[in-house]
Amino acid sequence: MDDANGAGSTADGESLPEVVELTRELVSVPVADAESVAGDRVEAWLREHAPGTVLRDEHGNVFACRTPGDAPHLDDLVDAGDVTAGDRETLAFVGHHDVVDPADAQVDDDGTMTCEVVDGDRRVRGRGTADMKGAVAAAMLAFRDADLTGEDAPDRDLVFASFVGEEVGGEGCRAAIADGFAPTWSVVGEGSTGYSAPGVTDVAVAHKGRRAVTVEATGAAAHASEPDAGENAIYRATDAVDVLRDLAWPTVDVAGETLSGSVVVTEIAGGSAWNVVPDSCEVTVDERTVPGERADVGRVEAVDGVSVRVDQDLPPMRCGDDAFADAVLAAADAVQDDSPEHVSKPHATDAGWLDDRAGTECVVCGVAEPGEAHTDGESASVAVLERCRRIYERVAGTRFA
């Protein structure tokens, strides 16, 4: 059985690492107002502990910006566009402080989400520890501690950004980009641990996107005793499904492996009664997209009475700056015994929006391991939390352009 410790100490009474304490502070928020309170805590901590300028924008996103050397701080920040509007290039640590709804077991009796140090002080458990408040905490500490004053320090601004609404389609990130937020490079702290081998924190240089599509089939109702008097929408929908099953899935070579898209029918609904020829039917399609390629889902419209509606389109990501990707990999390699690799992710992240709409060169490097995010037992490794903090701090002080 896991052993859970009280706040502030390990099982043997020693103080918890700072990154664990900060993770717990961000996770242990009221369920009823979780996103807003977490944002309040991120903002307050940055204002109290970090150098530079802090902005909480009208959408709820939190930003902080540091300038190199003796350069004056950026003042009078009004919106996200001001954060990256300077003359210098910008490196951004990017995360989000919203979470999916917790399971009942992840909430205390007072309505606060739980966060416990468990497994002999080796893991921290609770909703958002992996996805992704642990990485947000690591990035906050790296932002605070990065040395931007030395002779070899890069001549660029360092930005921290934590967005709202990532779990509901990247709402905060999209709003920030619409306001002009456009860093040159971004390390997005979503999960990249355990991809090349268990326990290794890798660097993802690409990920898939997701397009949610509804295929709508219309027909003409008639009594089922006279089927030829109508047009059966379900038959048309199943003809469309046959087209989808025969589609070629796009592929792209990334980081020495082949990243493949997919098209999967996940729901079908139609008809109104057992004795009526149906006049409508809808098919739900989950399409996973890859950088630069899409499956030709629109081919279903060759079937009479069939049309396609795109309900969501989360873009894929591919890093086009090898020097940046290599620099982050070198930082990851320097702080762990195992050898990390450039990998790809199957999941969409805010890196897709930054790549697609802001022109930002992105990699994904973070705490979460496969199978942890959104689960009832969600947790993160304390060692990996510390590791990501060190990776981010190294990247902040590295030249890659």
C-alpha positions as CSV (number, residue, x, y, z in Angstrom):
1,M,0.0,0.0,0.0
2,D,1.2,3.5,-0.8
3,D,2.2,5.7,2.1
4,A,1.1,9.3,2.0
5,N,2.9,12.0,3.8
6,G,1.7,15.3,5.3
7,A,2.5,18.6,3.8
8,G,6.1,19.8,3.8
9,S,8.0,16.7,4.8
10,T,9.2,13.3,3.6
11,A,8.6,10.0,5.4
12,D,11.8,10.6,7.4
13,G,10.9,14.1,8.3
14,E,13.1,16.0,5.8
15,S,11.8,18.9,3.8
16,L,10.2,18.2,0.4
17,P,12.0,19.4,-2.7
18,E,10.8,22.9,-3.7
19,V,9.4,21.7,-7.0
20,V,7.2,19.2,-5.0
21,E,5.9,21.8,-2.6
22,L,5.0,24.1,-5.5
23,T,3.3,21.3,-7.4
24,R,1.2,20.6,-4.3
25,E,0.3,24.2,-4.1
26,L,-0.9,24.3,-7.7
27,V,-2.8,21.0,-7.5
28,S,-4.6,21.5,-4.1
29,V,-7.2,23.9,-5.3
30,P,-11.0,23.9,-4.9
31,V,-12.8,21.9,-7.6
32,A,-15.4,24.5,-8.0
33,D,-13.0,27.2,-9.2
34,A,-9.9,25.1,-10.0
35,E,-8.6,26.9,-13.1
36,S,-9.0,30.4,-11.7
37,V,-7.5,29.6,-8.3
38,A,-4.6,27.8,-9.9
39,G,-4.0,30.8,-12.1
40,D,-4.1,33.1,-9.0
41,R,-1.4,31.0,-7.3
42,V,0.8,30.9,-10.4
43,E,0.5,34.7,-10.7
44,A,1.1,35.4,-7.0
45,W,4.1,33.1,-6.8
46,L,5.8,34.8,-9.8
47,R,5.1,38.3,-8.5
48,E,6.7,37.4,-5.1
49,H,9.5,35.1,-6.1
50,A,10.6,35.7,-9.7
51,P,12.4,38.6,-11.4
52,G,10.9,40.3,-14.4
53,T,7.4,41.5,-15.3
54,V,4.2,39.5,-14.7
55,L,0.9,39.7,-16.7
56,R,-2.4,38.1,-16.1
57,D,-4.4,38.7,-19.2
58,E,-8.1,39.1,-19.7
59,H,-8.5,35.4,-20.6
60,G,-6.9,34.2,-17.4
61,N,-3.5,33.3,-18.9
62,V,-0.4,34.1,-16.8
63,F,2.8,35.4,-18.3
64,A,6.2,36.4,-16.9
65,C,9.1,37.9,-18.9
66,R,12.8,38.4,-18.1
67,T,15.2,40.4,-20.2
68,P,18.9,39.4,-20.6
69,G,21.8,41.1,-18.8
70,D,21.2,44.7,-17.9
71,A,18.4,45.2,-20.5
72,P,15.5,47.1,-18.9
73,H,12.4,45.1,-18.0
74,L,9.4,45.1,-20.2
75,D,6.9,47.3,-18.5
76,D,3.3,48.2,-19.2
77,L,2.3,44.8,-20.5
78,V,-1.3,45.0,-21.6
79,D,-1.8,41.7,-23.4
80,A,0.0,38.6,-24.6
81,G,1.2,40.4,-27.7
82,D,3.3,42.8,-25.6
83,V,5.1,39.8,-24.0
84,T,6.9,38.9,-27.2
85,A,6.8,42.3,-29.0
86,G,10.4,43.3,-28.1
87,D,13.3,43.6,-30.5
88,R,15.0,40.4,-29.2
89,E,14.1,36.8,-29.9
90,T,12.2,35.0,-27.2
91,L,12.3,31.6,-25.6
92,A,9.1,30.6,-23.8
93,F,8.4,27.8,-21.3
94,V,4.8,27.0,-21.9
95,G,2.2,25.0,-19.8
96,H,-1.4,25.2,-18.7
97,H,-3.0,25.3,-15.3
98,D,-6.4,23.8,-16.2
99,V,-7.1,20.1,-15.6
100,V,-9.8,17.6,-16.6
101,D,-12.4,16.9,-13.9
102,P,-11.0,14.9,-11.0
103,A,-12.3,11.5,-9.9
104,D,-14.2,11.4,-6.5
105,A,-11.1,9.8,-4.9
106,Q,-9.0,12.8,-5.9
107,V,-11.1,15.3,-3.9
108,D,-11.1,15.9,-0.2
109,D,-14.3,16.2,1.8
110,D,-14.0,20.0,1.7
111,G,-14.0,20.1,-2.1
112,T,-10.3,20.6,-2.5
113,M,-8.3,18.4,-4.9
114,T,-5.9,16.1,-3.0
115,C,-2.1,16.0,-3.6
116,E,-0.1,13.4,-1.7
117,V,3.6,12.3,-1.7
118,V,3.5,8.5,-2.0
119,D,5.5,5.4,-2.8
120,G,8.3,6.1,-0.3
121,D,8.5,9.8,-1.4
122,R,9.2,8.8,-5.0
123,R,5.9,10.1,-6.5
124,V,3.4,12.9,-6.0
125,R,-0.2,11.9,-6.7
126,G,-3.3,14.0,-7.6
127,R,-5.2,15.4,-10.5
128,G,-2.9,17.5,-12.6
129,T,0.4,16.3,-11.1
130,A,1.3,14.8,-14.5
131,D,-0.9,16.9,-16.8
132,M,0.6,19.3,-16.1
133,K,1.0,21.3,-13.0
134,G,4.2,19.4,-12.1
135,A,5.9,20.7,-15.2
136,V,4.4,24.1,-14.7
137,A,6.0,24.2,-11.2
138,A,9.4,23.1,-12.7
139,A,9.2,25.8,-15.4
140,M,8.3,28.5,-12.8
141,L,11.4,27.6,-10.8
142,A,13.6,27.4,-13.8
143,F,12.3,30.8,-15.0
144,R,13.2,32.2,-11.6
145,D,16.7,30.7,-11.3
146,A,18.0,30.9,-14.9
147,D,21.2,32.9,-15.2
148,L,20.7,35.5,-17.9
149,T,23.6,37.8,-16.9
150,G,26.8,35.8,-17.7
151,E,29.1,36.4,-20.6
152,D,27.8,33.4,-22.4
153,A,24.1,34.1,-21.7
154,P,22.0,34.2,-24.8
155,D,20.8,37.6,-26.0
156,R,17.0,36.9,-25.9
157,D,14.1,37.3,-23.6
158,L,12.9,34.5,-21.4
159,V,9.1,34.0,-21.0
160,F,7.0,31.8,-18.9
161,A,3.4,31.2,-20.0
162,S,0.6,29.2,-18.4
163,F,-2.6,29.0,-20.4
164,V,-6.2,28.3,-19.5
165,G,-8.5,26.0,-21.4
166,E,-5.9,23.6,-22.9
167,E,-8.1,20.6,-22.1
168,V,-11.0,22.1,-24.1
169,G,-9.2,22.8,-27.4
170,G,-6.4,25.2,-26.4
171,E,-8.7,28.2,-25.7
172,G,-6.1,30.2,-23.8
173,C,-3.3,29.6,-26.2
174,R,-5.4,30.5,-29.2
175,A,-6.6,33.7,-27.5
176,A,-3.0,34.6,-26.7
177,I,-1.9,34.0,-30.2
178,A,-4.8,36.2,-31.5
179,D,-3.5,38.9,-29.2
180,G,0.0,38.7,-30.8
181,F,1.8,36.2,-28.6
182,A,4.6,34.7,-30.9
183,P,7.7,33.5,-29.2
184,T,10.6,32.4,-31.4
185,W,11.1,29.1,-29.6
186,S,9.0,27.3,-27.0
187,V,9.5,24.3,-24.7
188,V,6.1,23.0,-24.0
189,G,6.1,21.0,-20.8
190,E,3.6,18.3,-21.7
191,G,4.7,14.7,-21.2
192,S,7.8,13.3,-22.9
193,T,9.0,10.9,-20.2
194,G,9.1,7.2,-20.9
195,Y,8.8,7.3,-24.7
196,S,12.2,5.8,-25.7
197,A,12.6,3.8,-22.5
198,P,10.9,3.7,-19.1
199,G,12.0,6.6,-16.9
200,V,13.9,8.5,-19.6
201,T,12.8,12.1,-20.2
202,D,12.9,12.5,-24.0
203,V,12.4,15.5,-26.2
204,A,9.4,15.3,-28.6
205,V,10.0,17.1,-31.9
206,A,6.6,16.3,-33.4
207,H,3.2,15.3,-32.4
208,K,-0.1,14.3,-34.1
209,G,-3.1,16.6,-34.4
210,R,-6.7,15.7,-34.0
211,R,-9.6,16.5,-36.3
212,A,-13.1,15.7,-35.1
213,V,-15.5,15.2,-38.0
214,T,-19.2,14.5,-38.3
215,V,-20.4,12.8,-41.4
216,E,-24.0,13.7,-42.0
217,A,-26.2,11.6,-44.2
218,T,-29.7,12.7,-45.2
219,G,-32.5,10.7,-46.8
220,A,-36.3,10.7,-47.1
221,A,-38.6,9.1,-44.5
222,A,-41.1,6.5,-45.5
223,H,-43.0,3.6,-43.9
224,A,-40.7,0.6,-43.5
225,S,-43.2,-1.6,-45.2
226,E,-42.5,0.4,-48.4
227,P,-38.7,1.0,-48.2
228,D,-38.4,2.0,-51.8
229,A,-40.7,5.0,-51.2
230,G,-37.9,6.6,-49.2
231,E,-34.1,7.1,-49.1
232,N,-32.5,5.3,-46.2
233,A,-30.0,7.7,-44.6
234,I,-28.4,4.8,-42.6
235,Y,-27.6,3.0,-45.8
236,R,-26.0,6.2,-47.1
237,A,-24.0,6.6,-43.9
238,T,-22.7,3.0,-44.1
239,D,-21.7,3.6,-47.7
240,A,-19.7,6.6,-46.3
241,V,-18.2,4.4,-43.6
242,D,-17.0,2.0,-46.4
243,V,-15.2,5.0,-48.0
244,L,-13.6,5.9,-44.7
245,R,-12.3,2.4,-44.2
246,D,-10.6,2.4,-47.6
247,L,-8.9,5.8,-47.1
248,A,-5.1,5.8,-47.2
249,W,-3.6,7.1,-43.9
250,P,-0.9,9.7,-44.3
251,T,2.6,9.2,-42.9
252,V,5.6,11.4,-42.3
253,D,9.1,10.5,-41.2
254,V,10.1,12.2,-37.9
255,A,13.0,11.6,-35.6
256,G,13.9,8.4,-37.3
257,E,10.5,6.9,-37.1
258,T,7.3,6.9,-39.2
259,L,4.4,8.9,-37.8
260,S,1.1,7.7,-39.1
261,G,-2.3,9.4,-39.2
262,S,-5.5,7.5,-38.7
263,V,-9.2,7.7,-39.4
264,V,-11.5,5.9,-37.0
265,V,-15.4,5.8,-36.8
266,T,-16.3,6.1,-33.2
267,E,-20.1,6.6,-33.1
268,I,-23.1,6.2,-35.4
269,A,-26.6,7.4,-34.7
270,G,-29.8,7.6,-36.8
271,G,-33.4,6.6,-37.2
272,S,-36.5,7.5,-35.2
273,A,-38.6,4.3,-35.0
274,W,-38.4,0.6,-35.9
275,N,-41.0,1.0,-38.6
276,V,-39.7,4.2,-40.3
277,V,-37.1,4.5,-43.1
278,P,-34.6,6.9,-41.5
279,D,-34.2,10.3,-43.0
280,S,-31.0,11.2,-41.1
281,C,-27.9,9.6,-39.7
282,E,-24.7,10.9,-38.2
283,V,-21.3,9.2,-38.1
284,T,-18.6,10.5,-35.7
285,V,-15.0,10.3,-37.0
286,D,-11.8,10.7,-35.0
287,E,-9.0,11.6,-37.4
288,R,-5.4,11.8,-36.1
289,T,-3.4,14.2,-38.4
290,V,0.4,14.4,-39.0
291,P,2.4,17.4,-40.0
292,G,1.8,18.5,-43.5
293,E,-0.6,15.7,-44.4
294,R,-4.4,14.9,-44.1
295,A,-6.5,12.0,-45.0
296,D,-9.0,12.8,-47.7
297,V,-12.1,12.5,-45.5
298,G,-14.0,14.7,-47.9
299,R,-14.3,11.8,-50.4
300,V,-17.4,10.6,-48.5
301,E,-19.3,13.5,-50.1
302,A,-19.3,11.5,-53.3
303,V,-22.0,9.4,-51.7
304,D,-25.5,10.9,-52.4
305,G,-26.9,12.9,-49.5
306,V,-23.6,12.9,-47.5
307,S,-21.8,15.9,-46.2
308,V,-18.9,16.5,-43.8
309,R,-18.7,18.9,-40.8
310,V,-15.4,19.6,-39.0
311,D,-16.2,20.1,-35.3
312,Q,-12.6,20.4,-34.0
313,D,-9.2,20.7,-35.6
314,L,-6.2,20.5,-33.3
315,P,-3.1,21.0,-35.4
316,P,-0.1,18.7,-35.4
317,M,3.4,20.0,-34.6
318,R,6.8,19.4,-36.1
319,C,9.9,21.3,-35.0
320,G,11.8,22.8,-38.0
321,D,14.8,24.1,-36.1
322,D,17.3,21.3,-35.6
323,A,19.7,23.4,-33.6
324,F,17.0,24.2,-31.1
325,A,15.8,20.6,-30.9
326,D,19.4,19.4,-30.4
327,A,20.1,22.0,-27.7
328,V,17.1,20.8,-25.7
329,L,18.1,17.2,-26.2
330,A,21.7,18.0,-25.0
331,A,20.2,19.6,-21.9
332,A,18.1,16.6,-21.2
333,D,21.1,14.3,-21.7
334,A,23.2,16.3,-19.2
335,V,20.9,15.8,-16.3
336,Q,20.1,12.1,-16.4
337,D,22.1,8.9,-16.5
338,D,20.1,7.4,-19.4
339,S,20.3,8.6,-23.0
340,P,17.2,10.6,-24.1
341,E,16.1,10.6,-27.7
342,H,14.2,12.8,-30.1
343,V,10.7,11.2,-30.2
344,S,7.2,11.9,-31.4
345,K,3.9,12.1,-29.4
346,P,0.5,10.7,-30.4
347,H,-1.3,13.5,-28.5
348,A,-2.1,17.1,-29.6
349,T,-0.8,19.9,-27.3
350,D,-0.7,23.7,-27.4
351,A,2.6,23.3,-29.3
352,G,0.4,22.6,-32.4
353,W,-1.3,26.0,-32.1
354,L,2.0,27.8,-31.5
355,D,3.6,26.1,-34.5
356,D,0.5,26.5,-36.8
357,R,-0.6,30.0,-35.9
358,A,2.3,31.8,-34.3
359,G,5.2,30.3,-36.3
360,T,7.0,29.2,-33.1
361,E,9.6,26.5,-33.3
362,C,8.5,24.0,-30.6
363,V,9.6,20.9,-28.7
364,V,7.7,19.1,-26.0
365,C,9.6,18.1,-22.9
366,G,8.0,17.3,-19.6
367,V,7.1,15.2,-16.6
368,A,4.2,13.0,-17.6
369,E,4.7,9.4,-18.5
370,P,2.4,7.4,-20.8
371,G,-0.7,6.2,-19.0
372,E,-0.7,8.8,-16.2
373,A,-2.6,11.8,-17.5
374,H,-6.4,12.0,-16.8
375,T,-6.4,8.8,-14.8
376,D,-7.9,8.2,-11.3
377,G,-4.4,7.5,-9.9
378,E,-2.6,10.2,-11.8
379,S,0.9,10.8,-10.4
380,A,4.4,12.1,-11.3
381,S,7.9,11.1,-10.4
382,V,9.6,13.4,-7.9
383,A,12.9,12.6,-9.6
384,V,11.5,13.6,-13.0
385,L,10.0,16.8,-11.6
386,E,13.5,17.8,-10.4
387,R,15.0,16.6,-13.7
388,C,12.7,18.8,-15.8
389,R,13.4,21.8,-13.6
390,R,17.1,21.3,-14.4
391,I,16.5,20.7,-18.1
392,Y,14.5,23.9,-18.4
393,E,17.1,25.9,-16.5
394,R,19.9,24.6,-18.8
395,V,17.9,25.4,-21.9
396,A,17.3,29.0,-20.7
397,G,21.1,29.5,-20.6
398,T,21.9,27.8,-23.9
399,R,22.5,29.5,-27.2
400,F,20.9,27.8,-30.2
401,A,20.7,30.5,-32.8
